[in-house]
Amino acid sequence: MNRAFFSVVRSLTIVALAALSLTSLAQAAEEKKAAAPDVAKGEALYTNGDAARGIPACASCHGAAGASTIAQNPKLAGQHEAYIYKQLMNFKGPDRKQAIMTTYASMLSDDEMRNIATYLDKQPAKPGAAKNKDTVEAGKRIYRAGIAEKNVPACAACHGPTGAGIPAQFARLGGQHQEYTSAQLMNFRSGARKNSIQMTTIAKRLSDDEMQAVADYIAGLH
């Protein structure tokens, strides 16, 4: 009887220890998931890069605090954290190949991407201005109302009337460089960029002139 009793106790102890172990693992996973991004580390990596790993400063292309002054490189200040993180993830895969960004994004850990994204989200968005007064009205119509006869929806429906966007899903567009915005529309149309089914569909319905007009109007949104 004693042997049977101790056998039961041993079995119960094993079950209890297994349950405790599973609970501890679940708690550790939850703590890791809930860990907040480190803005200071994001700023340091964005500003200085990591020479030991061959990662250049993001600021060398995208400007101090995300205020890019190079028309081909997007302004990142004020861009949604979740959207930046998604784009960095996409650069690692097949849907958004770009020689420079694919190379460097592949060197970043998940935490580093979140840190950088959070840092940029907290920077004040930089304003821009429309340059072509001859097309600004056409761009305004496309952005606000779309092009009904071509089944092009209003850009504002997803990106907001001021270009503020929706985190993760739709980028902040207001104030973005005209050259960058039009280049991305062309990439969606050609299939060079594949990470948004909606944008691929819409871009295929736009002419070069329509892309240029709406990109120029977007630059002046704030």
trRosetta pair geometry for C-beta under 8 A, 3 or more apart (Angstrom, degrees):
i j d omega theta_ij theta_ji phi_ij phi_ji
1 4 5.7 -54 -152 35 35 111
1 5 6.3 38 150 -23 67 105
2 5 5.5 -53 -148 34 33 114
2 6 6.3 27 157 -14 67 106
3 6 6.1 -57 -147 40 29 106
3 7 6.3 34 152 -24 63 108
4 7 5.5 -54 -149 33 31 116
4 8 6.6 31 153 -19 64 103
5 8 5.9 -57 -156 33 31 109
5 9 6.5 28 150 -17 65 107
6 9 5.4 -51 -144 38 37 114
6 10 6.2 40 154 -22 67 103
7 10 5.8 -51 -147 34 29 112
7 11 6.5 30 153 -19 62 106
8 11 5.7 -56 -150 36 31 112
8 12 6.3 29 154 -17 66 107
9 12 5.8 -58 -149 39 30 110
9 13 6.2 33 152 -23 65 107
10 13 5.6 -54 -148 34 31 114
10 14 6.5 33 154 -20 64 104
11 14 5.8 -52 -150 33 31 112
11 15 6.5 30 152 -17 64 106
12 15 5.6 -53 -148 37 33 112
12 16 6.2 34 153 -21 66 106
13 16 5.7 -54 -147 36 31 111
13 17 6.3 29 155 -18 65 106
14 17 5.9 -56 -147 37 28 109
14 18 6.3 30 154 -20 64 107
15 18 5.7 -56 -149 36 30 112
15 19 6.3 29 154 -18 64 106
16 19 5.7 -55 -149 37 31 110
16 20 6.3 32 153 -20 65 106
17 20 5.6 -53 -146 36 32 113
17 21 6.3 35 153 -22 65 104
18 21 5.7 -53 -149 34 30 112
18 22 6.5 29 153 -17 64 105
19 22 5.8 -55 -149 37 31 110
19 23 6.3 34 152 -21 65 107
20 23 5.6 -55 -149 36 31 114
20 24 6.3 33 153 -21 65 105
21 24 5.7 -54 -149 34 31 111
21 25 6.4 30 153 -18 64 105
22 25 5.7 -53 -148 36 32 112
22 26 6.3 33 153 -19 65 106
23 26 5.7 -56 -148 37 30 111
23 27 6.3 30 153 -19 65 107
24 27 5.7 -54 -147 36 31 111
24 28 6.3 31 154 -20 65 106
25 28 5.7 -53 -147 36 30 111
25 29 6.3 31 154 -19 64 106
26 29 5.8 -54 -148 36 30 111
26 30 6.3 30 153 -19 64 107
27 30 5.7 -56 -148 37 31 111
27 31 6.3 32 154 -21 66 105
28 31 5.7 -53 -147 35 31 111
28 32 6.4 31 154 -19 64 105
29 32 5.8 -55 -149 36 31 111
29 33 6.2 31 152 -19 65 108
30 33 5.6 -54 -146 37 31 112
30 34 6.0 20 158 -12 66 113
31 34 5.9 -63 -142 44 27 104
31 35 6.7 52 152 -51 62 88
32 35 5.8 -28 -157 -8 33 117
35 111 8.0 -22 102 -117 130 110
37 42 6.6 32 160 -43 112 131
37 81 7.7 -163 16 -160 159 134
37 111 7.5 165 -123 -163 72 67
37 114 4.4 -139 -100 137 117 99
37 115 5.0 180 -172 -90 98 49
37 117 7.3 -98 -134 65 165 86
37 118 3.9 155 96 -12 146 153
38 41 3.9 42 106 19 119 114
38 42 6.4 163 94 -18 63 84
38 111 7.6 30 17 172 103 104
38 115 5.0 -15 62 -116 74 114
38 118 8.0 130 59 64 25 140
39 42 5.4 -55 -148 37 34 116
39 43 6.3 36 154 -21 68 103
39 115 7.0 -175 -92 -160 21 74
39 118 5.5 -104 -91 115 78 111
39 119 5.1 135 -154 -87 71 76
39 122 6.5 8 -135 15 132 152
40 43 5.8 -51 -149 34 31 111
40 44 6.4 31 153 -19 63 106
41 44 5.6 -53 -146 36 33 112
41 45 6.3 27 158 -14 67 107
41 112 7.5 -103 138 -116 114 65
41 115 4.7 -51 91 -162 98 151
42 45 6.1 -59 -146 40 28 104
42 46 6.0 26 157 -17 65 113
42 112 7.8 147 -101 -163 67 50
42 114 7.8 -97 -84 108 121 48
42 115 3.3 -163 -68 150 89 77
42 116 4.5 -178 -151 -77 93 31
42 117 7.3 -99 -138 33 139 40
42 118 5.6 -168 -31 62 167 87
42 119 3.3 -169 114 -24 121 122
42 120 7.6 -112 158 -15 126 71
43 46 5.8 -58 -142 41 27 111
43 47 5.8 14 164 -11 65 117
43 119 4.8 -180 -61 -139 67 140
44 47 6.1 -64 -138 44 22 103
44 48 5.7 -29 180 28 63 116
45 48 7.0 -71 -117 58 18 77
45 49 6.8 48 -168 -116 55 19
45 50 6.3 -15 -130 -40 87 100
45 55 7.4 -14 -164 119 94 137
45 58 7.4 49 126 -6 73 111
45 112 6.0 -179 -147 -157 176 101
45 115 6.6 81 27 101 132 124
45 116 5.9 -83 85 -76 118 101
46 57 7.0 53 150 -165 35 74
46 58 4.4 -51 -148 44 66 123
46 59 6.0 87 149 -41 76 90
46 66 7.8 -31 -179 -55 141 82
46 116 5.2 136 -65 -133 102 92
46 119 5.8 -149 -6 94 144 146
46 120 7.1 163 -109 -59 155 93
47 57 5.9 -28 150 -147 24 116
47 58 7.7 -30 -48 47 24 84
47 59 5.3 30 -123 -18 45 139
47 64 7.5 38 -119 -132 92 70
48 57 5.4 -66 -157 -94 6 107
49 55 4.8 -171 -168 111 88 74
49 56 4.6 -79 -104 172 152 19
49 57 4.0 -95 -28 -57 98 51
49 58 7.2 156 -77 -16 78 57
49 60 7.7 -3 -43 -8 126 118
50 53 4.5 14 113 35 116 107
50 54 7.7 -4 93 42 79 29
50 55 4.2 32 46 50 89 113
51 54 7.4 37 -168 -76 34 27
51 55 7.7 -100 -59 52 21 61
53 107 6.0 140 148 -180 118 125
54 107 7.1 -133 78 -120 89 158
55 104 6.0 108 -136 -147 83 96
55 107 5.3 -167 -81 109 109 144
55 108 7.4 100 -121 -69 145 81
56 60 5.6 -57 154 29 117 142
56 104 7.1 -71 37 -107 83 137
57 60 4.7 108 76 -21 92 96
58 61 6.7 -73 -175 46 47 91
58 62 5.3 -18 155 32 85 122
58 76 7.9 -40 153 36 125 160
58 116 6.7 108 -22 -151 159 130
59 62 6.2 -80 -115 65 30 77
59 63 6.2 -57 -157 115 69 15
59 64 5.4 41 -153 -88 123 44
59 65 7.7 37 -112 -10 111 34
61 68 7.4 -11 137 -117 57 109
61 70 6.7 -74 -169 43 59 145
61 73 4.9 -162 162 -130 88 156
61 100 7.5 130 -84 146 166 149
62 66 5.7 -23 144 -127 113 49
62 68 4.8 -63 -158 -73 50 103
62 73 5.6 -134 -91 153 59 121
62 74 7.0 -9 -125 76 100 61
62 75 7.5 128 -166 -126 86 28
62 76 5.1 9 -178 4 135 122
63 66 6.3 20 78 140 93 11
63 67 4.4 -105 128 79 136 54
63 68 4.2 -163 -2 -84 120 34
63 69 5.5 117 -91 -6 128 76
63 70 7.4 -171 -47 8 99 85
63 73 7.8 155 -15 103 90 123
63 75 7.4 -20 39 -118 135 68
63 77 8.0 -60 89 -28 115 110
64 67 6.0 -15 71 41 67 101
65 77 5.6 43 135 -95 82 118
65 120 8.0 146 -178 -120 52 62
65 123 4.6 163 176 -137 95 140
66 75 6.3 80 153 -178 82 62
66 76 3.6 -108 -147 77 108 83
66 77 3.4 155 93 -55 114 67
66 78 7.3 -179 107 9 141 60
66 79 7.1 -144 -171 8 144 102
66 120 4.8 109 -70 -138 145 95
66 123 5.0 146 35 73 123 153
66 126 7.7 -172 109 -9 82 114
67 75 6.3 4 -136 -138 36 99
67 77 5.2 10 -65 -17 67 139
67 123 7.6 -129 -42 154 84 134
67 126 4.6 109 -127 -55 91 148
68 73 4.7 -147 -150 102 141 96
68 74 6.2 127 19 109 156 25
68 75 4.7 -137 35 -85 98 56
68 76 6.9 83 -23 -1 108 78
68 126 8.0 -171 39 50 58 147
68 177 7.0 -70 100 -30 118 127
70 73 4.4 39 83 26 110 109
71 177 4.6 167 -149 -168 60 138
71 178 7.3 -23 -158 55 111 72
71 179 4.0 59 153 34 110 137
71 180 6.5 -158 164 -31 56 86
72 177 7.5 -88 -38 112 15 154
72 179 5.8 -60 -79 120 54 126
72 180 6.2 130 -157 -80 24 82
72 183 7.1 48 -139 -14 73 163
73 177 7.7 71 66 15 40 152
73 180 6.9 -58 78 -90 8 129
74 79 7.9 57 138 -66 122 146
74 176 6.2 -22 -144 -146 89 105
74 177 6.7 -143 -115 26 46 106
74 180 4.8 149 -81 178 72 157
75 79 7.7 160 114 -43 67 108
75 125 7.5 87 136 -157 126 71
75 126 5.3 -124 -155 51 142 113
75 128 7.6 -155 -9 -51 150 117
75 175 6.4 -58 64 118 156 99
75 176 5.8 -150 36 -116 103 60
75 177 6.6 139 -16 -20 94 88
76 79 5.0 -66 -162 9 57 130
76 84 6.7 74 -158 -106 108 126
76 120 4.8 -49 142 -157 105 137
76 123 7.8 56 106 57 74 133
77 120 6.3 -124 -102 -165 35 77
77 123 3.9 -89 -141 109 88 117
77 124 6.1 3 162 81 122 40
77 125 5.5 162 111 -109 88 35
77 126 5.3 76 59 -15 132 93
78 120 7.6 -78 9 156 23 73
78 121 7.0 47 -147 -153 22 36
78 123 6.0 -98 -40 87 61 70
78 124 6.1 1 -60 172 112 22
78 125 3.0 -56 28 -66 164 84
78 126 7.5 -173 10 -2 122 57
78 172 6.0 -105 122 109 92 168
79 83 6.0 -108 165 79 94 118
79 84 5.3 105 111 -57 117 106
79 120 5.8 -11 50 135 93 118
79 121 6.6 -84 81 -91 51 60
79 125 7.8 115 -44 -102 51 96
79 171 6.7 -23 -145 -155 102 88
79 172 5.2 -149 -116 38 57 115
80 83 4.0 77 72 8 103 110
80 84 6.8 -176 87 -10 52 82
80 121 6.1 31 -155 -114 24 106
80 165 6.2 -123 -20 104 124 127
80 166 7.7 -1 -56 119 164 24
80 167 4.0 -174 -163 -115 140 70
80 168 6.7 -100 128 -27 136 43
80 171 7.2 -150 23 -131 106 46
80 172 6.1 146 -20 -22 85 101
81 84 6.1 -60 -150 36 27 107
81 85 6.3 25 156 -17 64 109
81 114 7.6 43 179 -155 106 65
81 117 4.5 99 -156 142 66 100
81 118 5.1 33 -125 -90 127 53
81 120 7.4 151 -96 68 62 84
81 121 3.8 -34 -56 -49 86 148
81 167 7.0 3 49 -143 72 115
82 85 5.7 -54 -146 38 31 113
82 86 6.3 34 154 -22 64 106
82 117 7.4 107 -54 162 17 139
82 167 4.5 75 40 171 122 97
82 168 3.6 -42 128 -67 127 84
83 86 5.7 -53 -149 35 31 112
83 87 6.5 30 154 -19 64 105
83 165 7.0 -8 -53 148 159 145
83 167 6.2 -131 -29 -154 93 49
83 168 5.7 -145 -67 -86 63 18
83 169 7.6 -63 -90 39 97 26
83 170 7.6 -56 -100 84 132 19
83 171 5.4 141 -178 -99 150 66
83 172 7.5 176 48 0 158 78
84 87 5.8 -56 -149 36 32 109
84 88 6.4 32 154 -18 66 105
84 113 8.0 -176 126 177 87 83
84 116 7.2 -129 141 110 132 89
84 117 3.8 172 86 -124 117 94
84 120 5.8 113 -73 67 168 137
84 121 7.1 -134 10 -54 131 89
85 88 5.8 -56 -150 36 31 111
85 89 6.5 31 152 -17 64 106
85 113 5.5 103 -131 141 75 106
85 114 5.8 27 -106 -94 126 61
85 117 4.3 -33 -54 -59 82 168
86 89 5.6 -57 -151 38 32 112
86 90 6.2 34 151 -22 67 107
86 168 6.0 107 -32 -147 139 66
86 195 7.9 152 148 165 100 134
87 90 5.4 -52 -145 36 34 114
87 91 6.5 42 153 -26 65 98
87 96 6.9 -78 -156 99 69 169
87 195 7.6 134 -115 103 62 160
88 91 5.7 -45 -151 26 32 114
88 92 7.3 34 149 -20 58 101
88 101 8.0 -124 -118 179 58 104
88 105 4.8 -176 -162 -137 73 115
88 108 6.7 -46 179 71 128 143
88 113 4.5 180 106 -142 152 120
88 116 7.6 110 -70 73 155 127
88 117 7.1 -116 -1 -61 134 113
89 92 5.8 -57 -164 28 37 114
89 93 7.1 15 149 -6 67 109
89 105 7.8 -147 -62 174 16 128
89 113 7.1 96 -54 171 75 164
90 93 5.9 -69 -151 43 39 101
90 95 5.2 -72 -159 78 97 106
90 96 4.0 50 137 20 107 127
90 195 4.5 16 -147 -105 145 155
91 96 5.3 -61 -82 96 51 106
91 97 7.6 114 -149 -106 57 28
91 98 6.4 -56 -130 37 101 96
91 101 4.6 -98 -136 133 144 102
91 102 4.9 -151 175 -91 87 55
91 105 3.9 97 91 28 127 162
91 106 7.6 -118 120 -40 94 73
92 102 7.1 148 -90 -146 30 69
92 105 5.3 -124 -57 121 81 112
92 106 5.4 135 -118 -89 85 70
93 96 7.3 57 67 31 78 75
94 97 6.9 -17 -155 -46 40 105
94 194 7.4 -19 122 58 78 134
95 193 7.5 47 157 -171 68 53
95 194 4.3 -115 -149 80 73 92
95 195 4.0 104 138 -74 122 83
96 101 7.9 -43 132 99 103 129
96 102 7.8 -177 109 -77 69 96
96 193 5.5 26 -116 -138 79 82
96 194 7.0 -143 -61 43 58 66
96 195 4.7 -25 -47 -20 109 130
97 102 5.5 6 -146 -64 58 147
97 192 7.6 -104 61 -178 88 72
98 101 4.4 28 81 39 114 107
98 102 5.5 157 59 -21 52 93
99 102 6.4 -57 -132 36 11 107
99 103 6.6 11 162 -19 53 111
100 103 6.0 -63 -157 33 26 111
100 104 6.6 1 161 -1 65 111
101 104 6.2 -64 -140 46 32 97
101 105 5.5 31 165 -21 71 114
102 105 6.1 -53 -131 39 23 109
102 106 6.3 30 162 -26 58 110
103 106 6.2 -70 -165 29 21 112
103 107 7.4 14 148 -18 59 106
104 107 5.6 -53 -158 28 43 113
104 108 7.1 41 149 -25 67 103
105 108 5.8 -56 -157 25 41 114
105 113 7.4 51 -151 -99 83 116
108 112 4.3 -134 -163 91 92 124
108 113 5.0 111 131 -58 130 84
108 116 7.5 -50 -146 1 149 137
109 112 4.6 97 51 6 77 104
109 113 7.1 -140 92 -5 41 85
110 113 5.9 -55 -152 34 31 111
110 114 6.5 26 153 -14 65 107
111 114 5.8 -59 -150 40 33 109
111 115 6.2 36 152 -24 67 106
112 115 5.5 -50 -144 34 32 114
112 116 6.4 30 158 -16 65 105
113 116 6.0 -56 -148 38 29 108
113 117 6.1 28 155 -19 64 111
114 117 5.6 -56 -142 39 30 113
114 118 6.1 30 159 -20 65 108
115 118 6.0 -58 -148 36 25 108
115 119 6.4 27 154 -20 62 107
116 119 5.7 -56 -150 35 30 113
116 120 6.4 24 156 -15 66 108
117 120 6.0 -59 -149 38 29 107
117 121 6.3 36 153 -26 64 107
118 121 5.6 -49 -147 30 32 117
118 122 6.7 25 157 -16 62 108
119 122 6.2 -69 -161 36 29 107
119 123 7.2 32 148 -30 64 102
120 123 5.7 -48 -155 17 41 115
125 172 6.6 -113 -108 153 137 146
125 174 6.9 50 156 87 147 101
125 175 6.0 135 158 44 105 149
125 222 7.7 173 109 -135 121 85
126 175 5.8 172 95 155 56 139
127 174 7.9 -38 -121 146 62 94
127 175 4.8 -117 -138 -113 31 124
127 222 4.8 -3 -117 -91 103 140
128 174 7.9 178 29 158 98 54
128 175 4.0 139 3 -157 91 58
128 176 6.6 -84 -1 45 151 16
128 177 6.8 -167 -114 -81 151 40
128 178 7.8 177 158 -33 143 77
128 219 4.1 -88 117 -178 131 79
128 220 6.4 -99 98 -76 79 36
128 222 7.9 172 35 -60 59 104
129 219 6.2 -12 76 129 19 101
129 220 5.1 39 -148 -101 38 85
130 133 7.5 112 120 -79 111 50
130 136 4.8 80 155 -106 156 115
130 139 7.3 175 -125 65 131 151
130 178 7.8 95 -129 -75 52 124
130 216 4.9 75 -145 156 86 84
130 217 5.8 10 -97 -102 128 35
130 219 5.5 138 -82 71 50 100
130 220 3.8 -42 -23 -31 87 129
131 178 6.4 -83 13 -18 117 155
131 216 5.9 -101 39 -145 78 109
131 219 7.2 -1 -12 81 85 152
132 135 4.6 15 113 32 122 102
132 136 6.4 173 90 -44 66 80
132 212 7.7 21 28 148 157 103
132 213 7.6 -97 83 -112 130 60
132 216 5.0 -38 34 -157 102 163
133 136 5.7 -34 -137 0 36 121
135 138 5.1 -56 -164 43 67 114
135 139 5.7 69 138 -25 86 103
135 209 7.6 -143 -126 -179 134 85
135 212 6.7 -10 146 112 167 93
135 213 4.0 -125 169 -113 115 90
135 216 5.8 80 89 54 114 146
135 217 7.8 -113 121 -44 83 91
136 139 5.6 -55 -147 39 33 113
136 140 6.2 40 153 -25 66 105
136 213 7.5 -165 -84 -161 18 81
136 216 6.3 -102 -91 115 68 112
136 217 5.6 128 -150 -90 63 84
136 220 7.3 13 -137 17 118 149
137 140 5.4 -49 -146 33 33 116
137 141 6.6 35 154 -20 64 101
138 141 5.8 -53 -153 32 32 111
138 142 6.6 29 152 -15 65 105
138 210 7.4 -116 151 -119 116 62
138 213 4.3 -47 96 -170 108 152
138 214 7.9 -89 119 -55 78 64
139 142 5.8 -55 -149 37 33 109
139 143 6.1 29 156 -18 67 110
139 213 3.8 -156 -65 153 84 75
139 214 4.5 167 -143 -90 82 34
139 215 7.3 -99 -129 36 129 37
139 216 5.4 -132 -61 65 163 85
139 217 2.9 179 127 -23 122 121
139 218 7.3 -113 174 -16 123 67
140 143 5.9 -58 -143 39 28 109
140 144 6.0 5 166 -1 66 116
140 217 5.1 -173 -61 -135 57 142
141 144 6.4 -69 -138 49 22 95
141 145 5.5 -41 -173 41 64 112
142 145 7.3 -74 -110 59 11 69
142 146 6.5 34 -158 -125 51 20
142 147 6.1 -10 -117 -43 83 94
142 152 7.0 -24 -151 119 91 135
142 154 7.8 158 158 -127 39 56
142 155 6.8 47 130 -12 79 110
142 206 8.0 70 -155 -119 142 116
142 210 6.1 137 -92 -168 154 95
142 213 6.5 108 10 100 137 110
142 214 4.5 -82 89 -81 134 114
142 217 7.5 156 55 31 97 148
143 154 6.8 46 148 -166 31 77
143 155 4.4 -49 -139 44 62 120
143 156 5.8 80 155 -38 75 92
143 214 5.5 149 -58 -144 87 94
143 217 5.3 -138 -18 106 138 137
143 218 6.6 168 -99 -69 137 78
143 221 7.8 -157 -180 -63 158 133
144 154 5.7 -30 151 -146 21 120
144 155 7.8 -27 -44 45 27 83
144 156 5.4 26 -116 -8 46 139
144 161 7.4 41 -113 -129 88 80
145 148 7.7 -42 149 -37 97 92
145 154 5.3 -36 -123 -90 6 109
146 152 4.7 -177 -169 105 90 72
146 153 4.6 -84 -97 -179 144 17
146 154 4.2 -90 -34 -56 91 52
146 155 7.5 157 -80 -17 71 56
146 157 7.7 3 -49 -11 118 122
147 150 4.4 9 111 39 117 108
147 151 7.7 -15 90 36 78 22
147 152 4.0 34 42 45 91 118
147 205 7.4 -172 67 136 123 114
147 206 7.9 139 16 -98 142 75
147 210 7.2 -31 -44 -142 148 145
148 151 7.4 24 -174 -76 33 35
148 152 7.9 -81 -45 47 18 68
150 205 4.8 142 157 172 109 112
150 206 7.7 116 132 -78 150 48
151 205 6.4 -114 71 -133 80 160
152 202 5.9 93 -137 -152 82 87
152 205 5.1 -169 -73 105 99 130
152 206 6.5 89 -109 -69 145 86
153 157 5.4 -58 155 29 116 147
153 158 7.8 79 108 -15 127 103
153 202 6.9 -75 35 -107 84 122
154 157 4.7 112 75 -23 90 97
155 158 6.9 -76 -174 47 44 88
155 159 5.3 -20 158 32 84 123
155 173 7.5 -52 162 44 126 167
155 214 6.5 137 -31 -170 147 129
155 218 7.5 -76 132 -83 160 111
156 159 6.3 -78 -112 65 28 78
156 160 6.2 -48 -157 124 67 13
156 161 4.9 40 -151 -88 123 51
158 165 7.8 4 137 -134 72 58
158 166 6.8 -91 -179 8 66 118
158 169 7.4 -116 -168 127 104 110
158 170 4.5 -179 156 -102 98 156
158 198 7.4 127 -80 141 165 152
159 163 5.5 -6 148 -131 110 50
159 164 7.4 148 166 53 62 42
159 165 5.1 -23 -144 -89 68 62
159 166 7.7 -119 -108 -4 33 79
159 170 5.3 -137 -86 158 63 126
159 171 7.1 -11 -118 72 106 61
159 172 7.8 126 -160 -129 92 24
159 173 5.0 8 -172 6 140 126
160 163 6.2 -119 76 -18 92 6
160 164 4.3 -37 77 44 158 85
160 165 6.1 -89 10 -26 115 21
160 166 7.3 146 -38 -46 106 76
162 174 5.5 0 149 -76 70 146
162 221 5.5 154 -172 176 49 103
162 222 6.5 -36 -171 111 104 18
163 172 6.4 75 142 -174 79 60
163 173 3.9 -106 -159 73 105 83
163 174 2.9 147 80 -51 125 80
163 175 7.2 169 98 5 145 66
163 176 7.7 -145 176 -1 140 99
163 218 5.9 121 -104 -153 139 82
163 221 3.9 107 -5 111 131 144
163 222 7.6 -23 48 -71 117 25
164 172 5.8 -29 -164 -121 33 88
164 174 6.4 2 -62 -2 47 127
165 169 8.0 178 176 79 89 72
165 170 4.6 -160 -154 111 83 82
165 171 5.0 -99 -113 117 149 24
165 172 4.1 -109 12 -71 129 44
165 173 6.3 128 -57 -8 103 76
166 169 4.8 -12 94 60 109 108
166 170 4.4 55 37 41 87 101
172 176 7.9 150 116 -50 71 110
173 176 5.3 -71 -166 2 55 128
173 181 6.8 73 -154 -110 102 127
173 218 4.9 -63 152 -163 113 122
173 221 6.7 38 103 60 87 139
174 218 6.8 -128 -100 -176 35 71
174 221 3.7 -104 -122 105 86 100
174 222 5.3 141 169 -88 124 37
175 219 6.5 39 -148 -162 21 45
175 220 7.8 58 -88 -115 49 7
175 221 6.5 -104 -31 74 57 67
175 222 5.7 64 -56 -85 106 87
176 180 5.9 -104 166 75 102 117
176 181 5.2 109 108 -56 122 110
176 218 5.9 -18 49 131 98 113
176 219 6.2 -97 73 -98 51 62
177 180 4.2 78 73 8 105 107
177 181 6.7 -179 87 -9 54 84
177 219 6.6 24 -145 -110 16 111
178 181 6.0 -63 -149 39 29 107
178 182 6.2 19 162 -11 68 111
178 212 7.5 44 177 -157 110 65
178 215 4.7 102 -155 134 68 101
178 216 4.9 25 -121 -91 128 59
178 218 7.5 144 -102 63 63 92
178 219 4.7 -41 -58 -47 82 140
179 182 6.3 -60 -145 41 25 104
179 183 6.2 28 157 -22 62 112
179 215 7.8 122 -45 154 13 139
180 183 5.7 -59 -148 36 28 113
180 184 6.5 26 156 -18 65 106
181 184 5.9 -58 -152 35 30 108
181 185 6.6 31 152 -19 65 104
181 214 7.8 -124 139 108 128 79
181 215 3.8 166 93 -136 115 98
181 218 5.5 156 -128 72 171 143
181 219 7.2 -139 8 -57 139 85
182 185 5.6 -50 -149 34 36 113
182 186 6.5 35 153 -17 66 105
182 211 5.0 106 -138 143 85 103
182 212 5.4 29 -112 -94 141 55
182 215 4.0 -70 -55 -33 85 168
183 186 5.7 -57 -152 38 32 111
183 187 6.4 35 149 -22 65 105
184 187 5.3 -49 -145 34 36 115
184 188 6.5 40 154 -20 65 99
184 193 6.6 -11 -155 17 71 164
185 188 5.8 -51 -152 33 32 111
185 189 6.5 31 150 -18 64 106
185 199 7.7 -121 -117 -178 59 103
185 203 4.9 177 -169 -123 71 112
185 206 6.5 -46 174 75 126 146
185 211 4.4 -180 101 -141 147 117
185 214 7.8 109 -74 73 159 116
185 215 6.8 -120 -2 -64 134 115
186 189 5.5 -53 -146 37 35 112
186 190 6.1 24 158 -12 68 110
186 192 8.0 15 118 31 72 124
186 203 7.4 -168 -79 -174 17 127
186 208 7.7 31 -91 -113 109 79
186 211 6.6 88 -54 175 80 167
187 190 6.0 -59 -139 43 29 103
187 192 4.2 -84 -151 72 81 109
187 193 3.9 57 135 -2 112 111
188 191 8.0 37 178 -68 26 26
188 193 5.3 -46 -75 73 56 107
188 196 6.8 -37 -120 65 121 102
188 199 4.5 -91 -135 133 152 99
188 200 4.9 -140 -178 -91 89 51
188 202 7.6 2 129 65 142 80
188 203 3.8 127 95 3 112 159
188 204 7.9 -109 125 -37 87 71
189 200 7.4 158 -85 -149 28 55
189 203 3.9 -125 -61 136 80 108
189 204 5.3 148 -133 -81 77 52
189 206 7.1 -109 -79 57 131 91
191 194 6.3 23 -165 -77 64 96
191 200 7.2 55 -96 -138 59 117
193 196 7.7 7 135 25 102 89
193 199 7.9 -31 108 103 114 127
193 200 7.8 -157 95 -81 75 92
194 200 6.8 26 -132 -74 52 138
196 199 3.9 43 101 20 124 110
196 200 6.3 165 90 -17 66 83
197 200 5.8 -56 -148 36 30 113
197 201 6.4 31 155 -19 64 108
198 201 6.0 -62 -155 36 28 110
198 202 6.3 18 155 -12 66 111
199 202 5.7 -55 -140 41 34 107
199 203 5.8 35 162 -22 69 110
200 203 6.1 -55 -139 36 24 109
200 204 6.6 28 159 -24 58 107
201 204 6.2 -61 -160 27 25 112
201 205 7.4 13 151 -12 59 109
202 205 6.0 -70 -165 35 38 108
202 206 6.9 30 148 -23 71 110
203 206 5.7 -60 -151 30 41 113
203 211 7.5 45 -143 -96 83 118
206 210 4.4 -134 -162 90 90 123
206 211 5.1 108 135 -58 129 84
206 214 7.7 -70 -143 15 144 135
207 210 4.6 97 51 6 77 102
207 211 7.1 -137 93 -5 42 86
208 211 5.7 -56 -152 35 31 113
208 212 6.4 29 154 -18 66 107
209 212 5.7 -54 -147 37 32 111
209 213 6.2 32 155 -21 65 107
210 213 5.7 -53 -145 36 31 112
210 214 6.3 20 161 -10 66 107
211 214 6.4 -62 -145 41 26 100
211 215 6.0 26 158 -20 64 113
212 215 5.8 -58 -143 38 27 112
212 216 6.3 27 158 -21 64 108
213 216 6.0 -57 -150 34 27 109
213 217 6.5 25 153 -16 63 106
214 217 5.6 -51 -146 37 36 112
214 218 6.3 44 152 -25 66 104
215 218 5.6 -51 -149 32 31 116
215 219 6.9 41 151 -29 61 99
216 219 5.8 -45 -158 19 34 117
216 220 7.6 21 152 -9 60 102
217 220 6.3 -68 -165 37 38 103
217 221 7.2 50 143 -40 68 97
218 221 5.5 -41 -156 6 43 118
